[in-house]
């Protein structure tokens, strides 16, 4: 899951992107959305997380691990940081996380989160406010290419099944 902040016509917006993978690391659901946001990166990341978790809940997708590249937000959630101006959003995240049966929230480097970051950036130029994909063949070509690159990288590192790269076909 990732978020990015941008301006449209003088208003601050947040782009959210998320990717849900199964145990075989295959993408089950991915989405991108655009919404008005507050002032801080942490608020944007929390709002994006709430939206992402809500999408998973609506699709009845259970998630064991959540990965984010915003360490502050990961620490707030792990520490159940409910005080302060954003405490109510942290509480919303915790409640949604319980509803999707999560086990852990982890901090990850931006490189590992590249696909979610690309989806978040895509929100700025979309005509729709929200788009989600269950069928990867309908995803934009640049996102499909990232999936293929991630699969090949995992295979080269010895982490995955050699057939994994064949599971992600890029349509011309």
N, C-alpha and C positions, 0 to 999 in steps of 0.2 A: 504494500500500500504506500502511496506517496501523494504529496500535494505540492502545488506550486501557486504562487500569487502573481497576479497580473492586473493591469488596468484596462478597462474598456469605457470610453466616454467619461473619463474622470472618476469612475467608480472602481473600488477594489473588489476583485473577484478571486475565487479560488478554483483551481482545477484539481480534481481528484482522480486518481487512477488506482485500480487494484487488479490483482491477479490471484485466482484461487487454483491451486494445484492439488492433485490427489497424491496418494502414497507413491505412485509410479512417476511423479513429477510432471504428469500431463496436465495441461491447462483445462479446467472444468468450466470456469467462468472468468470473464474479465470485463471491466467496465471503466468508463470515463464520465465525469460529470463536471458541471460548472455551477457555482453558486456564489452569492455575495458573501463576503467574509469580513471579519474584524481586522484588527491591526497587526497581530503578531503571527509569526510562523507557527508557534505552538497551537494557537487557536485554529489556524488553517489545518494543521495536521490532525488535530482532534476532530474537527468537523468532517474532514475527509474520512477519518476512521469510522465515525458514526454512520456516515452515508454508506461506506463499503460494507460494514457489518449488517446494516439494515437490508442491503441488497442480498447478502448471503442468507439472512434470516427469511426473507420473502421467497427465495428460491429453495429453501430448506436444505442448504448446504452446510454441513458441519465442518468446522476447521479446527485442527489440532494446534497449529502454530500460526502466529501472526508475525510478520517481519516488517519493520519500519526503519528508515534511516534517520529518524529524529530521536536521538538518545534521550533528550529531556522528556519527551512524551512517554517513551518506553519506561523510563524511571518513575514518572508520575503514576502510570498505571500499575506497575509492579508494586510501588509503595502505597497504592490506594490513596493518593493525594487528593482528598476531597475538599480541602479548604482552599480559599483563594477565589479569585474571580472566575477561573475556569473549572473549578471543582465539580460543578453540575454537569459539565460535558464529560469529565473523567468518569463520573458516576454513570452517565448514559453509556459510555464505552464498556464499563465493567458489566453492566446489566445485559447489554447485547452480547458480550463475549460469553457470558454464562449460557445464554439462550442458544448459542451455536456450538457449545460443548468444547471450547478451546482449552488447551493445556498450558500454553506458554506464549508470551509475547517477547520477541527478540529484537535487539538492535542489529542492523546489518549495514554494511557500507553501501554507498550510492551505486557502486558498480553492480552489486548483487541485485539491486532494486531497479535496474535499468528499464525493464519493461513497464513497471508501474509508473516510473518517472515520465517515460514517453507518453503514456496514456494521460497522465495529469497535464502535461504540456499541450496535448492535442485539444483539450477542452476549450482553449481560448478561441480557436478558429472553427469550432463546430457550429452548425446551424441548430442542432438540437441541444438541449441543456443536459440530457443524460442519454448515454448509449451503453448497452451491455451486450456481450456476445457469449452464447453458449456454444456456438458452432464457429470454430476458428477460421474456417474458410471464408467467413463473412468479415473477418477483421481486416483492417487496412494492411496493405503490403508491407509497410515499414515495420509494423508490429509483428507480423508473421516472420519477417527476416530476423528480428531479435529472438524470437522463440527458437528458430532453427539454429542461430548462433549459440544460444544458451545450451541447447541440447548437444551440439557438437562439442562445446567447451567441456561440458560435464562428462561426455564420453571420453574425450582426450585425457581428462583428469582421472579416468578410471572409476568414476562414480556411478555410471549408469549402464544400462543395457545397450549393446551395440545397435539394436533395432530402434532405439529411441529417436534417432535422427530421421528415420523413415516415417515416424508417426506424425511429423509436422511437415506437411507438404505446402509449399508456397504456390498459390495459384497465380498464373500470369494474367 
